[in-house]
């Protein structure tokens, strides 16, 4: 399957053997993707590939059908995206769009108040 130029696959890896304590981020664009670690079927291996704090935060985004729980999960997802986007984007020279993030968060909070 051909991927468009905007395709970006991101994979977090555990610290390397050199002794770095920061998670390493592997980024592959388009069909040039060459990642050593695979996430497994349906992401089964993510728990061993992701840093523990990211895995814990990500796993809290899976909830049942309760509306209030889903709102909490949505905001946890946004928080995680915000963190990962900054960690991935900064080394690539991208500035995180904080104003847009703030506007989206304000809008979603207004929708949330209206529906709860």
Backbone as XML, in Angstrom:
<?xml version="1.0"?>
<chain id="A" units="angstrom">
  <residue number="1" name="UNK">
    <atom name="N" x="0.845" y="-1.175" z="0.000"/>
    <atom name="CA" x="0.000" y="0.000" z="0.000"/>
    <atom name="C" x="0.894" y="1.244" z="0.000"/>
  </residue>
  <residue number="2" name="UNK">
    <atom name="N" x="0.679" y="2.096" z="-0.934"/>
    <atom name="CA" x="1.476" y="3.325" z="-1.018"/>
    <atom name="C" x="1.039" y="4.299" z="0.058"/>
  </residue>
  <residue number="3" name="UNK">
    <atom name="N" x="1.981" y="4.966" z="0.641"/>
    <atom name="CA" x="1.683" y="5.936" z="1.686"/>
    <atom name="C" x="1.963" y="7.323" z="1.158"/>
  </residue>
  <residue number="4" name="UNK">
    <atom name="N" x="1.128" y="8.256" z="1.576"/>
    <atom name="CA" x="1.311" y="9.636" z="1.149"/>
    <atom name="C" x="2.512" y="10.272" z="1.812"/>
  </residue>
  <residue number="5" name="UNK">
    <atom name="N" x="2.923" y="11.426" z="1.336"/>
    <atom name="CA" x="4.100" y="12.092" z="1.890"/>
    <atom name="C" x="3.926" y="12.522" z="3.336"/>
  </residue>
  <residue number="6" name="UNK">
    <atom name="N" x="2.689" y="12.637" z="3.810"/>
    <atom name="CA" x="2.471" y="13.048" z="5.188"/>
    <atom name="C" x="2.520" y="11.906" z="6.172"/>
  </residue>
  <residue number="7" name="UNK">
    <atom name="N" x="2.631" y="10.683" z="5.674"/>
    <atom name="CA" x="2.634" y="9.529" z="6.560"/>
    <atom name="C" x="3.846" y="9.559" z="7.482"/>
  </residue>
  <residue number="8" name="UNK">
    <atom name="N" x="3.606" y="9.317" z="8.727"/>
    <atom name="CA" x="4.705" y="9.299" z="9.693"/>
    <atom name="C" x="4.416" y="8.210" z="10.707"/>
  </residue>
  <residue number="9" name="UNK">
    <atom name="N" x="5.337" y="7.295" z="10.869"/>
    <atom name="CA" x="5.171" y="6.243" z="11.861"/>
    <atom name="C" x="6.132" y="6.522" z="13.001"/>
  </residue>
  <residue number="10" name="UNK">
    <atom name="N" x="5.627" y="6.510" z="14.201"/>
    <atom name="CA" x="6.436" y="6.846" z="15.365"/>
    <atom name="C" x="6.504" y="5.642" z="16.281"/>
  </residue>
  <residue number="11" name="UNK">
    <atom name="N" x="7.678" y="5.354" z="16.774"/>
    <atom name="CA" x="7.861" y="4.225" z="17.674"/>
    <atom name="C" x="8.768" y="4.645" z="18.818"/>
  </residue>
  <residue number="12" name="UNK">
    <atom name="N" x="8.320" y="4.425" z="20.028"/>
    <atom name="CA" x="9.154" y="4.698" z="21.196"/>
    <atom name="C" x="9.921" y="3.432" z="21.523"/>
  </residue>
  <residue number="13" name="UNK">
    <atom name="N" x="11.185" y="3.603" z="21.823"/>
    <atom name="CA" x="12.003" y="2.474" z="22.219"/>
    <atom name="C" x="12.576" y="2.741" z="23.605"/>
  </residue>
  <residue number="14" name="UNK">
    <atom name="N" x="12.872" y="1.668" z="24.293"/>
    <atom name="CA" x="13.477" y="1.799" z="25.613"/>
    <atom name="C" x="14.874" y="2.388" z="25.466"/>
  </residue>
  <residue number="15" name="UNK">
    <atom name="N" x="15.412" y="2.965" z="26.529"/>
    <atom name="CA" x="16.755" y="3.548" z="26.446"/>
    <atom name="C" x="17.764" y="2.542" z="25.898"/>
  </residue>
  <residue number="16" name="UNK">
    <atom name="N" x="18.724" y="3.045" z="25.141"/>
    <atom name="CA" x="19.718" y="2.159" z="24.535"/>
    <atom name="C" x="20.747" y="1.705" z="25.566"/>
  </residue>
  <residue number="17" name="UNK">
    <atom name="N" x="21.658" y="0.889" z="25.117"/>
    <atom name="CA" x="22.646" y="0.303" z="26.015"/>
    <atom name="C" x="23.764" y="1.274" z="26.378"/>
  </residue>
  <residue number="18" name="UNK">
    <atom name="N" x="23.760" y="2.458" z="25.788"/>
    <atom name="CA" x="24.788" y="3.448" z="26.093"/>
    <atom name="C" x="24.564" y="4.057" z="27.472"/>
  </residue>
  <residue number="19" name="UNK">
    <atom name="N" x="23.354" y="3.948" z="27.990"/>
    <atom name="CA" x="23.081" y="4.457" z="29.316"/>
    <atom name="C" x="22.184" y="5.671" z="29.347"/>
  </residue>
  <residue number="20" name="UNK">
    <atom name="N" x="21.629" y="6.051" z="28.227"/>
    <atom name="CA" x="20.708" y="7.183" z="28.205"/>
    <atom name="C" x="19.430" y="6.798" z="28.933"/>
  </residue>
  <residue number="21" name="UNK">
    <atom name="N" x="18.897" y="7.717" z="29.718"/>
    <atom name="CA" x="17.662" y="7.432" z="30.442"/>
    <atom name="C" x="16.439" y="8.032" z="29.771"/>
  </residue>
  <residue number="22" name="UNK">
    <atom name="N" x="16.642" y="8.760" z="28.699"/>
    <atom name="CA" x="15.511" y="9.345" z="27.973"/>
    <atom name="C" x="15.037" y="8.355" z="26.919"/>
  </residue>
  <residue number="23" name="UNK">
    <atom name="N" x="13.713" y="8.272" z="26.693"/>
    <atom name="CA" x="13.226" y="7.356" z="25.659"/>
    <atom name="C" x="13.698" y="7.822" z="24.291"/>
  </residue>
  <residue number="24" name="UNK">
    <atom name="N" x="14.031" y="6.875" z="23.456"/>
    <atom name="CA" x="14.420" y="7.201" z="22.087"/>
    <atom name="C" x="13.189" y="7.124" z="21.213"/>
  </residue>
  <residue number="25" name="UNK">
    <atom name="N" x="13.126" y="7.997" z="20.259"/>
    <atom name="CA" x="11.991" y="8.034" z="19.355"/>
    <atom name="C" x="12.497" y="7.721" z="17.961"/>
  </residue>
  <residue number="26" name="UNK">
    <atom name="N" x="11.933" y="6.693" z="17.360"/>
    <atom name="CA" x="12.274" y="6.377" z="15.980"/>
    <atom name="C" x="11.166" y="6.904" z="15.097"/>
  </residue>
  <residue number="27" name="UNK">
    <atom name="N" x="11.504" y="7.627" z="14.069"/>
    <atom name="CA" x="10.506" y="8.189" z="13.167"/>
    <atom name="C" x="10.847" y="7.727" z="11.768"/>
  </residue>
  <residue number="28" name="UNK">
    <atom name="N" x="9.857" y="7.201" z="11.073"/>
    <atom name="CA" x="10.083" y="6.755" z="9.703"/>
    <atom name="C" x="9.029" y="7.382" z="8.815"/>
  </residue>
  <residue number="29" name="UNK">
    <atom name="N" x="9.434" y="7.876" z="7.663"/>
    <atom name="CA" x="8.514" y="8.525" z="6.736"/>
    <atom name="C" x="8.285" y="7.644" z="5.521"/>
  </residue>
  <residue number="30" name="UNK">
    <atom name="N" x="7.018" y="7.517" z="5.126"/>
    <atom name="CA" x="6.666" y="6.831" z="3.890"/>
    <atom name="C" x="7.152" y="5.399" z="3.836"/>
  </residue>
  <residue number="31" name="UNK">
    <atom name="N" x="7.430" y="4.931" z="2.643"/>
    <atom name="CA" x="7.857" y="3.551" z="2.443"/>
    <atom name="C" x="9.307" y="3.322" z="2.856"/>
  </residue>
  <residue number="32" name="UNK">
    <atom name="N" x="9.986" y="4.346" z="3.322"/>
    <atom name="CA" x="11.366" y="4.195" z="3.776"/>
    <atom name="C" x="11.422" y="3.679" z="5.214"/>
  </residue>
  <residue number="33" name="UNK">
    <atom name="N" x="10.255" y="3.342" z="5.764"/>
    <atom name="CA" x="10.202" y="2.892" z="7.155"/>
    <atom name="C" x="11.073" y="1.657" z="7.354"/>
  </residue>
  <residue number="34" name="UNK">
    <atom name="N" x="11.999" y="1.766" z="8.284"/>
    <atom name="CA" x="12.845" y="0.638" z="8.641"/>
    <atom name="C" x="12.969" y="0.647" z="10.155"/>
  </residue>
  <residue number="35" name="UNK">
    <atom name="N" x="12.045" y="0.016" z="10.816"/>
    <atom name="CA" x="12.046" y="0.006" z="12.273"/>
    <atom name="C" x="12.467" y="-1.369" z="12.761"/>
  </residue>
  <residue number="36" name="UNK">
    <atom name="N" x="13.380" y="-1.400" z="13.688"/>
    <atom name="CA" x="13.876" y="-2.669" z="14.202"/>
    <atom name="C" x="12.835" y="-3.368" z="15.066"/>
  </residue>
  <residue number="37" name="UNK">
    <atom name="N" x="12.066" y="-2.624" z="15.799"/>
    <atom name="CA" x="11.078" y="-3.208" z="16.701"/>
    <atom name="C" x="9.700" y="-3.158" z="16.071"/>
  </residue>
  <residue number="38" name="UNK">
    <atom name="N" x="8.982" y="-4.252" z="16.188"/>
    <atom name="CA" x="7.615" y="-4.321" z="15.677"/>
    <atom name="C" x="6.659" y="-4.242" z="16.865"/>
  </residue>
  <residue number="39" name="UNK">
    <atom name="N" x="5.501" y="-3.653" z="16.641"/>
    <atom name="CA" x="4.535" y="-3.499" z="17.728"/>
    <atom name="C" x="3.698" y="-4.747" z="17.942"/>
  </residue>
  <residue number="40" name="UNK">
    <atom name="N" x="3.802" y="-5.731" z="17.072"/>
    <atom name="CA" x="3.037" y="-6.957" z="17.214"/>
    <atom name="C" x="1.623" y="-6.786" z="16.705"/>
  </residue>
  <residue number="41" name="UNK">
    <atom name="N" x="0.901" y="-7.896" z="16.667"/>
    <atom name="CA" x="-0.478" y="-7.883" z="16.203"/>
    <atom name="C" x="-1.312" y="-7.020" z="17.141"/>
  </residue>
  <residue number="42" name="UNK">
    <atom name="N" x="-2.021" y="-6.066" z="16.591"/>
    <atom name="CA" x="-2.886" y="-5.156" z="17.353"/>
    <atom name="C" x="-2.134" y="-4.449" z="18.482"/>
  </residue>
  <residue number="43" name="UNK">
    <atom name="N" x="-0.840" y="-4.237" z="18.317"/>
    <atom name="CA" x="-0.062" y="-3.502" z="19.307"/>
    <atom name="C" x="0.237" y="-4.261" z="20.582"/>
  </residue>
  <residue number="44" name="UNK">
    <atom name="N" x="0.184" y="-5.585" z="20.533"/>
    <atom name="CA" x="0.388" y="-6.385" z="21.744"/>
    <atom name="C" x="1.727" y="-6.150" z="22.431"/>
  </residue>
  <residue number="45" name="UNK">
    <atom name="N" x="2.742" y="-5.788" z="21.671"/>
    <atom name="CA" x="4.069" y="-5.611" z="22.264"/>
    <atom name="C" x="4.364" y="-4.182" z="22.698"/>
  </residue>
  <residue number="46" name="UNK">
    <atom name="N" x="3.391" y="-3.299" z="22.578"/>
    <atom name="CA" x="3.633" y="-1.905" z="22.953"/>
    <atom name="C" x="4.027" y="-1.758" z="24.416"/>
  </residue>
  <residue number="47" name="UNK">
    <atom name="N" x="3.471" y="-2.597" z="25.277"/>
    <atom name="CA" x="3.782" y="-2.462" z="26.704"/>
    <atom name="C" x="5.259" y="-2.677" z="27.000"/>
  </residue>
  <residue number="48" name="UNK">
    <atom name="N" x="5.960" y="-3.425" z="26.167"/>
    <atom name="CA" x="7.404" y="-3.604" z="26.395"/>
    <atom name="C" x="8.231" y="-2.596" z="25.605"/>
  </residue>
  <residue number="49" name="UNK">
    <atom name="N" x="7.645" y="-1.961" z="24.595"/>
    <atom name="CA" x="8.377" y="-1.009" z="23.767"/>
    <atom name="C" x="8.270" y="0.426" z="24.276"/>
  </residue>
  <residue number="50" name="UNK">
    <atom name="N" x="7.148" y="0.756" z="24.883"/>
    <atom name="CA" x="6.933" y="2.124" z="25.357"/>
    <atom name="C" x="7.536" y="2.318" z="26.746"/>
  </residue>
  <residue number="51" name="UNK">
    <atom name="N" x="8.003" y="3.511" z="27.044"/>
    <atom name="CA" x="8.398" y="3.804" z="28.425"/>
    <atom name="C" x="7.187" y="3.589" z="29.340"/>
  </residue>
  <residue number="52" name="UNK">
    <atom name="N" x="7.421" y="3.131" z="30.548"/>
    <atom name="CA" x="6.339" y="2.756" z="31.461"/>
    <atom name="C" x="5.318" y="3.869" z="31.668"/>
  </residue>
  <residue number="53" name="UNK">
    <atom name="N" x="5.773" y="5.113" z="31.806"/>
    <atom name="CA" x="4.825" y="6.199" z="32.061"/>
    <atom name="C" x="3.932" y="6.475" z="30.853"/>
  </residue>
  <residue number="54" name="UNK">
    <atom name="N" x="4.478" y="6.348" z="29.653"/>
    <atom name="CA" x="3.658" y="6.548" z="28.458"/>
    <atom name="C" x="2.679" y="5.391" z="28.309"/>
  </residue>
  <residue number="55" name="UNK">
    <atom name="N" x="3.141" y="4.168" z="28.548"/>
    <atom name="CA" x="2.251" y="3.003" z="28.471"/>
    <atom name="C" x="1.101" y="3.149" z="29.466"/>
  </residue>
  <residue number="56" name="UNK">
    <atom name="N" x="1.406" y="3.559" z="30.676"/>
    <atom name="CA" x="0.372" y="3.707" z="31.707"/>
    <atom name="C" x="-0.637" y="4.764" z="31.284"/>
  </residue>
  <residue number="57" name="UNK">
    <atom name="N" x="-0.160" y="5.890" z="30.792"/>
    <atom name="CA" x="-1.068" y="6.955" z="30.359"/>
    <atom name="C" x="-1.893" y="6.497" z="29.161"/>
  </residue>
  <residue number="58" name="UNK">
    <atom name="N" x="-1.257" y="5.824" z="28.228"/>
    <atom name="CA" x="-1.964" y="5.348" z="27.036"/>
    <atom name="C" x="-3.024" y="4.316" z="27.400"/>
  </residue>
  <residue number="59" name="UNK">
    <atom name="N" x="-2.715" y="3.403" z="28.317"/>
    <atom name="CA" x="-3.672" y="2.364" z="28.687"/>
    <atom name="C" x="-4.902" y="2.941" z="29.397"/>
  </residue>
  <residue number="60" name="UNK">
    <atom name="N" x="-4.759" y="4.115" z="30.026"/>
    <atom name="CA" x="-5.907" y="4.745" z="30.682"/>
    <atom name="C" x="-6.878" y="5.379" z="29.691"/>
  </residue>
  <residue number="61" name="UNK">
    <atom name="N" x="-6.511" y="5.417" z="28.405"/>
    <atom name="CA" x="-7.413" y="5.994" z="27.403"/>
    <atom name="C" x="-8.448" y="4.986" z="26.925"/>
  </residue>
  <residue number="62" name="UNK">
    <atom name="N" x="-8.340" y="3.729" z="27.344"/>
    <atom name="CA" x="-9.307" y="2.695" z="26.968"/>
    <atom name="C" x="-10.310" y="2.526" z="28.094"/>
  </residue>
  <residue number="63" name="UNK">
    <atom name="N" x="-11.544" y="2.914" z="27.831"/>
    <atom name="CA" x="-12.594" y="2.861" z="28.848"/>
    <atom name="C" x="-13.831" y="2.205" z="28.249"/>
  </residue>
  <residue number="64" name="UNK">
    <atom name="N" x="-14.844" y="2.055" z="29.070"/>
    <atom name="CA" x="-16.096" y="1.452" z="28.631"/>
    <atom name="C" x="-16.997" y="2.435" z="27.911"/>
  </residue>
  <residue number="65" name="UNK">
    <atom name="N" x="-18.293" y="2.229" z="28.062"/>
    <atom name="CA" x="-19.260" y="3.038" z="27.316"/>
    <atom name="C" x="-19.792" y="4.240" z="28.096"/>
  </residue>
  <residue number="66" name="UNK">
    <atom name="N" x="-19.360" y="4.422" z="29.330"/>
    <atom name="CA" x="-19.827" y="5.542" z="30.133"/>
    <atom name="C" x="-19.375" y="6.867" z="29.511"/>
  </residue>
  <residue number="67" name="UNK">
    <atom name="N" x="-20.306" y="7.788" z="29.342"/>
    <atom name="CA" x="-20.011" y="9.061" z="28.682"/>
    <atom name="C" x="-18.957" y="9.859" z="29.451"/>
  </residue>
  <residue number="68" name="UNK">
    <atom name="N" x="-19.107" y="9.950" z="30.759"/>
    <atom name="CA" x="-18.145" y="10.721" z="31.559"/>
    <atom name="C" x="-16.744" y="10.120" z="31.466"/>
  </residue>
  <residue number="69" name="UNK">
    <atom name="N" x="-16.648" y="8.786" z="31.508"/>
    <atom name="CA" x="-15.345" y="8.124" z="31.373"/>
    <atom name="C" x="-14.721" y="8.414" z="30.013"/>
  </residue>
  <residue number="70" name="UNK">
    <atom name="N" x="-15.551" y="8.476" z="28.983"/>
    <atom name="CA" x="-15.038" y="8.753" z="27.643"/>
    <atom name="C" x="-14.521" y="10.179" z="27.515"/>
  </residue>
  <residue number="71" name="UNK">
    <atom name="N" x="-15.153" y="11.120" z="28.196"/>
    <atom name="CA" x="-14.632" y="12.490" z="28.188"/>
    <atom name="C" x="-13.266" y="12.540" z="28.858"/>
  </residue>
  <residue number="72" name="UNK">
    <atom name="N" x="-13.142" y="11.850" z="29.984"/>
    <atom name="CA" x="-11.849" y="11.796" z="30.674"/>
    <atom name="C" x="-10.808" y="11.159" z="29.755"/>
  </residue>
  <residue number="73" name="UNK">
    <atom name="N" x="-11.173" y="10.064" z="29.094"/>
    <atom name="CA" x="-10.250" y="9.380" z="28.186"/>
    <atom name="C" x="-9.847" y="10.277" z="27.017"/>
  </residue>
  <residue number="74" name="UNK">
    <atom name="N" x="-10.784" y="11.065" z="26.499"/>
    <atom name="CA" x="-10.469" y="11.980" z="25.403"/>
    <atom name="C" x="-9.409" y="12.992" z="25.838"/>
  </residue>
  <residue number="75" name="UNK">
    <atom name="N" x="-9.592" y="13.575" z="27.013"/>
    <atom name="CA" x="-8.625" y="14.564" z="27.487"/>
    <atom name="C" x="-7.278" y="13.929" z="27.844"/>
  </residue>
  <residue number="76" name="UNK">
    <atom name="N" x="-7.292" y="12.679" z="28.317"/>
    <atom name="CA" x="-6.032" y="11.967" z="28.544"/>
    <atom name="C" x="-5.313" y="11.712" z="27.222"/>
  </residue>
  <residue number="77" name="UNK">
    <atom name="N" x="-6.083" y="11.383" z="26.185"/>
    <atom name="CA" x="-5.507" y="11.165" z="24.856"/>
    <atom name="C" x="-4.874" y="12.444" z="24.328"/>
  </residue>
  <residue number="78" name="UNK">
    <atom name="N" x="-5.569" y="13.555" z="24.506"/>
    <atom name="CA" x="-5.039" y="14.849" z="24.058"/>
    <atom name="C" x="-3.755" y="15.186" z="24.811"/>
  </residue>
  <residue number="79" name="UNK">
    <atom name="N" x="-3.754" y="14.938" z="26.108"/>
    <atom name="CA" x="-2.569" y="15.194" z="26.933"/>
    <atom name="C" x="-1.382" y="14.352" z="26.463"/>
  </residue>
  <residue number="80" name="UNK">
    <atom name="N" x="-1.647" y="13.077" z="26.175"/>
    <atom name="CA" x="-0.598" y="12.190" z="25.690"/>
    <atom name="C" x="-0.112" y="12.628" z="24.312"/>
  </residue>
  <residue number="81" name="UNK">
    <atom name="N" x="-1.041" y="12.985" z="23.430"/>
    <atom name="CA" x="-0.667" y="13.461" z="22.101"/>
    <atom name="C" x="0.207" y="14.705" z="22.209"/>
  </residue>
  <residue number="82" name="UNK">
    <atom name="N" x="-0.191" y="15.613" z="23.084"/>
    <atom name="CA" x="0.556" y="16.859" z="23.291"/>
    <atom name="C" x="2.008" y="16.551" z="23.682"/>
  </residue>
  <residue number="83" name="UNK">
    <atom name="N" x="2.157" y="15.640" z="24.610"/>
    <atom name="CA" x="3.498" y="15.278" z="25.082"/>
    <atom name="C" x="4.324" y="14.630" z="23.972"/>
  </residue>
  <residue number="84" name="UNK">
    <atom name="N" x="3.738" y="13.625" z="23.325"/>
    <atom name="CA" x="4.469" y="12.888" z="22.296"/>
    <atom name="C" x="4.765" y="13.780" z="21.094"/>
  </residue>
  <residue number="85" name="UNK">
    <atom name="N" x="3.811" y="14.638" z="20.725"/>
    <atom name="CA" x="4.027" y="15.536" z="19.585"/>
    <atom name="C" x="5.212" y="16.457" z="19.836"/>
  </residue>
  <residue number="86" name="UNK">
    <atom name="N" x="5.336" y="16.948" z="21.050"/>
    <atom name="CA" x="6.470" y="17.822" z="21.376"/>
    <atom name="C" x="7.785" y="17.051" z="21.346"/>
  </residue>
  <residue number="87" name="UNK">
    <atom name="N" x="7.777" y="15.841" z="21.932"/>
    <atom name="CA" x="8.995" y="15.032" z="21.983"/>
    <atom name="C" x="9.457" y="14.616" z="20.588"/>
  </residue>
  <residue number="88" name="UNK">
    <atom name="N" x="8.512" y="14.322" z="19.719"/>
    <atom name="CA" x="8.853" y="13.895" z="18.360"/>
    <atom name="C" x="9.156" y="15.099" z="17.479"/>
  </residue>
  <residue number="89" name="UNK">
    <atom name="N" x="8.358" y="16.145" z="17.593"/>
    <atom name="CA" x="8.493" y="17.297" z="16.707"/>
    <atom name="C" x="9.722" y="18.149" z="16.942"/>
  </residue>
  <residue number="90" name="UNK">
    <atom name="N" x="10.083" y="18.355" z="18.194"/>
    <atom name="CA" x="11.211" y="19.247" z="18.504"/>
    <atom name="C" x="12.511" y="18.833" z="17.811"/>
  </residue>
  <residue number="91" name="UNK">
    <atom name="N" x="12.923" y="17.556" z="17.889"/>
    <atom name="CA" x="14.167" y="17.181" z="17.211"/>
    <atom name="C" x="14.087" y="17.308" z="15.686"/>
  </residue>
  <residue number="92" name="UNK">
    <atom name="N" x="12.872" y="17.314" z="15.157"/>
    <atom name="CA" x="12.690" y="17.448" z="13.712"/>
    <atom name="C" x="12.518" y="18.901" z="13.291"/>
  </residue>
  <residue number="93" name="UNK">
    <atom name="N" x="12.564" y="19.817" z="14.264"/>
    <atom name="CA" x="12.476" y="21.236" z="13.952"/>
    <atom name="C" x="11.069" y="21.800" z="13.924"/>
  </residue>
  <residue number="94" name="UNK">
    <atom name="N" x="10.085" y="21.049" z="14.420"/>
    <atom name="CA" x="8.710" y="21.538" z="14.431"/>
    <atom name="C" x="8.396" y="22.210" z="15.760"/>
  </residue>
  <residue number="95" name="UNK">
    <atom name="N" x="7.640" y="23.277" z="15.704"/>
    <atom name="CA" x="7.165" y="23.963" z="16.898"/>
    <atom name="C" x="5.740" y="23.500" z="17.155"/>
  </residue>
  <residue number="96" name="UNK">
    <atom name="N" x="5.462" y="23.103" z="18.382"/>
    <atom name="CA" x="4.112" y="22.643" z="18.712"/>
    <atom name="C" x="3.146" y="23.823" z="18.645"/>
  </residue>
  <residue number="97" name="UNK">
    <atom name="N" x="1.997" y="23.642" z="17.983"/>
    <atom name="CA" x="1.030" y="24.741" z="17.826"/>
    <atom name="C" x="0.205" y="24.947" z="19.100"/>
  </residue>
  <residue number="98" name="UNK">
    <atom name="N" x="0.805" y="25.579" z="20.099"/>
    <atom name="CA" x="0.159" y="25.752" z="21.406"/>
    <atom name="C" x="-1.149" y="26.520" z="21.317"/>
  </residue>
  <residue number="99" name="UNK">
    <atom name="N" x="-1.193" y="27.571" z="20.503"/>
    <atom name="CA" x="-2.431" y="28.350" z="20.399"/>
    <atom name="C" x="-3.568" y="27.481" z="19.860"/>
  </residue>
  <residue number="100" name="UNK">
    <atom name="N" x="-3.297" y="26.696" z="18.838"/>
    <atom name="CA" x="-4.315" y="25.799" z="18.288"/>
    <atom name="C" x="-4.734" y="24.771" z="19.330"/>
  </residue>
  <residue number="101" name="UNK">
    <atom name="N" x="-3.775" y="24.227" z="20.050"/>
    <atom name="CA" x="-4.053" y="23.266" z="21.117"/>
    <atom name="C" x="-4.979" y="23.887" z="22.159"/>
  </residue>
  <residue number="102" name="UNK">
    <atom name="N" x="-4.668" y="25.114" z="22.579"/>
    <atom name="CA" x="-5.498" y="25.813" z="23.567"/>
    <atom name="C" x="-6.915" y="26.041" z="23.051"/>
  </residue>
  <residue number="103" name="UNK">
    <atom name="N" x="-7.032" y="26.421" z="21.784"/>
    <atom name="CA" x="-8.354" y="26.673" z="21.197"/>
    <atom name="C" x="-9.178" y="25.392" z="21.117"/>
  </residue>
  <residue number="104" name="UNK">
    <atom name="N" x="-8.552" y="24.299" z="20.728"/>
    <atom name="CA" x="-9.257" y="23.015" z="20.661"/>
    <atom name="C" x="-9.687" y="22.581" z="22.057"/>
  </residue>
  <residue number="105" name="UNK">
    <atom name="N" x="-8.801" y="22.729" z="23.038"/>
    <atom name="CA" x="-9.138" y="22.353" z="24.413"/>
    <atom name="C" x="-10.297" y="23.193" z="24.946"/>
  </residue>
  <residue number="106" name="UNK">
    <atom name="N" x="-10.290" y="24.484" z="24.658"/>
    <atom name="CA" x="-11.384" y="25.367" z="25.079"/>
    <atom name="C" x="-12.697" y="24.928" z="24.451"/>
  </residue>
  <residue number="107" name="UNK">
    <atom name="N" x="-12.660" y="24.631" z="23.163"/>
    <atom name="CA" x="-13.861" y="24.179" z="22.452"/>
    <atom name="C" x="-14.382" y="22.867" z="23.043"/>
  </residue>
  <residue number="108" name="UNK">
    <atom name="N" x="-13.490" y="21.901" z="23.240"/>
    <atom name="CA" x="-13.920" y="20.610" z="23.774"/>
    <atom name="C" x="-14.468" y="20.737" z="25.191"/>
  </residue>
  <residue number="109" name="UNK">
    <atom name="N" x="-13.881" y="21.602" z="25.998"/>
    <atom name="CA" x="-14.417" y="21.828" z="27.343"/>
    <atom name="C" x="-15.812" y="22.429" z="27.289"/>
  </residue>
  <residue number="110" name="UNK">
    <atom name="N" x="-16.058" y="23.326" z="26.335"/>
    <atom name="CA" x="-17.396" y="23.913" z="26.173"/>
    <atom name="C" x="-18.398" y="22.847" z="25.751"/>
  </residue>
  <residue number="111" name="UNK">
    <atom name="N" x="-18.014" y="21.994" z="24.823"/>
    <atom name="CA" x="-18.899" y="20.905" z="24.384"/>
    <atom name="C" x="-19.165" y="19.960" z="25.543"/>
  </residue>
  <residue number="112" name="UNK">
    <atom name="N" x="-18.132" y="19.655" z="26.305"/>
    <atom name="CA" x="-18.269" y="18.757" z="27.453"/>
    <atom name="C" x="-19.259" y="19.324" z="28.472"/>
  </residue>
  <residue number="113" name="UNK">
    <atom name="N" x="-19.124" y="20.606" z="28.802"/>
    <atom name="CA" x="-20.045" y="21.229" z="29.771"/>
    <atom name="C" x="-21.480" y="21.207" z="29.255"/>
  </residue>
  <residue number="114" name="UNK">
    <atom name="N" x="-21.642" y="21.370" z="27.964"/>
    <atom name="CA" x="-22.974" y="21.384" z="27.362"/>
    <atom name="C" x="-23.640" y="20.013" z="27.447"/>
  </residue>
  <residue number="115" name="UNK">
    <atom name="N" x="-22.855" y="18.949" z="27.311"/>
    <atom name="CA" x="-23.409" y="17.595" z="27.251"/>
    <atom name="C" x="-23.451" y="16.872" z="28.587"/>
  </residue>
  <residue number="116" name="UNK">
    <atom name="N" x="-22.803" y="17.391" z="29.602"/>
    <atom name="CA" x="-22.820" y="16.685" z="30.896"/>
    <atom name="C" x="-23.707" y="17.382" z="31.890"/>
  </residue>
</chain>
